[in-house]
Amino acid sequence: MHESHECNHDAFMIGREFAHIHPHPDSGSMHVILDEHGAIEAKEKGWGEDHYLVSQGQFRHGLIMVFSPRDESELETVKKLILRSYKFAIEVPT
């Protein structure tokens, strides 16, 4: 996210990065930061899991590893998770 945008600093991993993909030759999985409810939903529905840093207590809850989509339906789900991560990033705390 560009420096000129107001944002929710809790929605970033490093700098202003709220999501990134692991491209070929890696698995195509990705890391995203979601709000607490979004992260819980993603894990409960089997779309992803906590990043290992969250599991080790080194990063706050919400950072998840989203599994690589296997078909068009799963790709649509991943797109929605990215959008939800983006909306969390642009949500300015009051």
Buried (B, 14 or more C-beta within 10 A) or exposed (E): BEEEEEBBEEBBBEEBBBBEBEEEEEEBBBBBBBBEEBBBBBBEEEBBBBBEEBEEEEBEBBBBBBBBBEEEEBEEBBEEBBEBBBBBBEBEEE
